[in-house]
Amino acid sequence: MTTKFSKRVVIVLMLLFSTTALAQQESSLMTYDLAMRAMEAAEAHARQQGWNVTILVTDQNANPVMLRRLDGASARTITIANSKALVVTKTGLTSGEYGTRLEAGEIEEIEGGVTFQGGVPVYLDGELVGAVAASGVRGFQDEEVSIAGAESIGSISKD
């Protein structure tokens, strides 16, 4: 009887620890306040340039935290921004760097990812906390918008 009880206690503890570890892994490092600051900076840059884009801020797991589609931006830009953020959070690279390395055969392809500019990582104290991605104009312009957002709250590189 004591053995059965001990086994149950061990099972309950294992479940508790695995659930806690999973919850910690899934928790978002990109807070709403950080996302808002990044979004405001990215949108201000886009508006200053006269660019109608969609801007997406995600956490480190590519989960959307904030999305804005400016007037005039195509509906399909939402999907493209999401694909850019996906490769950024999976690799820690900009979406353009991912494309270059993929073409060179240096990294594996990410299903659903895109290979052109516009998505950038957000690092705080060397830790990847999320991504900012924009879509709607040329790739290098999308990237300008994303960099404006990311650099308002952190860095686009680990260093």
C-alpha positions as CSV (number, residue, x, y, z in Angstrom):
1,M,0.0,0.0,0.0
2,T,2.9,2.4,0.8
3,T,4.4,1.6,-2.6
4,K,1.2,2.5,-4.4
5,F,1.0,5.8,-2.4
6,S,4.7,6.6,-3.2
7,K,4.2,5.9,-6.9
8,R,1.2,8.2,-6.9
9,V,3.2,11.0,-5.1
10,V,6.0,10.6,-7.6
11,I,3.6,10.8,-10.6
12,V,1.9,13.9,-9.2
13,L,5.2,15.6,-8.6
14,M,6.4,14.7,-12.1
15,L,3.2,16.1,-13.6
16,L,3.6,19.2,-11.5
17,F,7.2,19.9,-12.5
18,S,6.6,19.2,-16.2
19,T,3.5,21.5,-16.2
20,T,5.5,24.2,-14.5
21,A,8.4,23.9,-16.9
22,L,6.0,24.0,-19.9
23,A,4.2,27.0,-18.5
24,Q,7.6,28.8,-18.1
25,Q,8.6,27.9,-21.6
26,E,5.3,29.2,-23.0
27,S,5.2,32.5,-21.1
28,S,5.6,35.5,-23.3
29,L,8.7,37.7,-22.9
30,M,7.1,40.4,-25.0
31,T,4.9,42.4,-22.7
32,Y,1.9,44.4,-23.9
33,D,3.7,47.6,-22.9
34,L,6.9,46.7,-24.9
35,A,4.7,45.7,-27.9
36,M,2.8,49.0,-27.7
37,R,6.1,51.0,-27.6
38,A,7.5,49.1,-30.6
39,M,4.2,49.4,-32.5
40,E,4.0,53.2,-31.9
41,A,7.6,53.7,-33.2
42,A,7.1,51.4,-36.2
43,E,3.9,53.1,-37.2
44,A,5.3,56.6,-36.7
45,H,8.1,55.7,-39.1
46,A,5.8,54.2,-41.7
47,R,3.5,57.2,-41.6
48,Q,6.4,59.6,-41.8
49,Q,7.4,57.8,-45.0
50,G,3.9,57.6,-46.3
51,W,3.9,53.8,-46.4
52,N,0.7,51.8,-45.9
53,V,1.9,48.6,-44.1
54,T,0.8,46.0,-41.7
55,I,3.0,45.8,-38.6
56,L,3.1,42.7,-36.3
57,V,4.8,42.4,-33.0
58,T,5.2,38.9,-31.6
59,D,6.6,37.2,-28.6
60,Q,9.6,34.8,-28.8
61,N,7.3,31.9,-29.7
62,A,5.9,33.8,-32.7
63,N,2.6,34.4,-30.9
64,P,1.0,37.7,-32.0
65,V,1.0,40.4,-29.2
66,M,-0.1,43.3,-31.4
67,L,-1.1,43.8,-35.0
68,R,-2.0,47.0,-37.0
69,R,-2.9,47.1,-40.6
70,L,-2.8,50.7,-41.8
71,D,-5.3,52.1,-44.2
72,G,-4.4,51.1,-47.7
73,A,-2.4,48.0,-46.7
74,S,-3.4,44.8,-48.5
75,A,-5.1,42.1,-46.5
76,R,-2.5,39.6,-47.6
77,T,0.2,41.6,-45.8
78,I,-1.0,40.1,-42.5
79,T,0.0,36.6,-43.6
80,I,3.3,37.8,-45.0
81,A,4.2,39.7,-41.8
82,N,3.3,36.6,-39.8
83,S,5.6,34.5,-42.0
84,K,8.4,37.0,-41.5
85,A,8.0,36.9,-37.7
86,L,8.0,33.1,-37.8
87,V,11.4,32.8,-39.4
88,V,12.8,35.5,-37.1
89,T,11.6,33.8,-33.9
90,K,12.8,30.4,-35.1
91,T,16.2,31.5,-36.1
92,G,17.0,34.7,-34.2
93,L,18.0,36.3,-37.6
94,T,16.3,38.9,-39.6
95,S,14.0,37.5,-42.3
96,G,16.4,38.8,-45.0
97,E,19.4,37.1,-43.3
98,Y,17.4,33.9,-43.1
99,G,16.8,34.1,-46.9
100,T,20.4,34.6,-47.6
101,R,21.6,31.7,-45.4
102,L,18.9,29.4,-46.7
103,E,19.9,30.2,-50.3
104,A,23.5,29.5,-49.4
105,G,22.5,26.1,-47.9
106,E,23.7,27.1,-44.4
107,I,20.3,26.5,-42.6
108,E,17.2,24.4,-43.0
109,E,14.0,25.7,-44.5
110,I,11.2,26.7,-42.1
111,E,7.8,25.6,-43.3
112,G,5.6,28.6,-43.9
113,G,8.6,31.0,-43.7
114,V,9.5,33.7,-46.2
115,T,13.0,34.7,-47.4
116,F,12.8,38.4,-47.9
117,Q,13.4,41.5,-45.7
118,G,10.9,43.0,-43.3
119,G,11.1,40.9,-40.1
120,V,13.6,41.6,-37.3
121,P,14.3,40.1,-33.9
122,V,14.0,42.0,-30.7
123,Y,16.6,41.3,-28.1
124,L,16.7,42.6,-24.5
125,D,19.9,42.0,-22.5
126,G,20.9,39.4,-25.1
127,E,17.7,37.4,-24.9
128,L,15.3,37.0,-27.8
129,V,12.0,38.4,-26.6
130,G,10.1,38.6,-29.9
131,A,10.0,40.0,-33.4
132,V,8.7,43.0,-35.3
133,A,7.6,42.4,-38.9
134,A,6.2,44.7,-41.5
135,S,4.7,44.1,-44.9
136,G,3.3,46.3,-47.6
137,V,6.1,48.1,-49.3
138,R,9.5,46.9,-50.7
139,G,11.4,44.5,-48.4
140,F,14.1,47.0,-47.4
141,Q,11.4,49.5,-46.5
142,D,9.4,47.0,-44.5
143,E,12.7,46.3,-42.6
144,E,13.2,50.0,-41.9
145,V,9.7,50.1,-40.3
146,S,10.5,47.0,-38.2
147,I,13.9,48.2,-37.1
148,A,12.3,51.5,-35.9
149,G,10.0,49.5,-33.7
150,A,12.5,47.0,-32.5
151,E,15.1,49.5,-31.6
152,S,12.6,51.6,-29.6
153,I,12.5,48.8,-27.0
154,G,15.7,46.8,-27.5
155,S,18.2,45.7,-30.1
156,I,18.0,43.6,-33.3
157,S,21.1,41.7,-32.4
158,K,22.3,39.7,-29.3
159,D,25.2,42.1,-28.7
